[in-house]
Amino acid sequence: MKKKIALALLAIALPTQAWAWDFVGIGHITSIYMANASNSYGMIINLDAKVQNCPNGIYLSRTDANYTLYSSALLSGYLSGKVVTLFGGIDSVGCRIVDMSLSNT
C-alpha cells in the first residue's frame, strides 16, 4: 500500500510538458515575404486561412536555430501546394513560428 501511495505521489510530483501555443495556422501559403538583414524576422508567411491573433502574417525569425530548415520547408510547401500547419507564440515583433508540419491534406 505504501508503495502505491509513493508511486502516485511521485507521478503527481514529476513535471509534465504541456504545449500551449498562442496560435495554430493551417492552410496553403499564399505569399512569402523575404525580409532584409536589418529586420529581426527573416520571412513573413501568409496563409489562405485567417489565423487568430495574427492579422499581419506569421514570421520566421532569422535567429531561429532551425531557420534554414524551416525556410526550406516553407518554400517547398509553397511551391508544391501542400497544407502547412504552423504553431507558434506571440512576442513583441508579432506571431513567431516555433514548430511546423507539411501534409497533403
Stockholm file with secondary structure:
# STOCKHOLM 1.0

chainA/1-105         MKKKIALALLAIALPTQAWAWDFVGIGHITSIYMANASNSYGMIINLDAKVQNCPNGIYLSRTDANYTLYSSALLSGYLSGKVVTLFGGIDSVGCRIVDMSLSNT
#=GR chainA/1-105 SS CHHHHHHHHHHHHSCCCCCCCSEEEEECEEEEEECCTTSSEEEEEEESSCCTTCTTCEEEETTCTTHHHHHHHHHHHHHHTCEEEEEEEECSSSEEEEEEEEECC
#=GC SS_cons         CHHHHHHHHHHHHSCCCCCCCSEEEEECEEEEEECCTTSSEEEEEEESSCCTTCTTCEEEETTCTTHHHHHHHHHHHHHHTCEEEEEEEECSSSEEEEEEEEECC
//
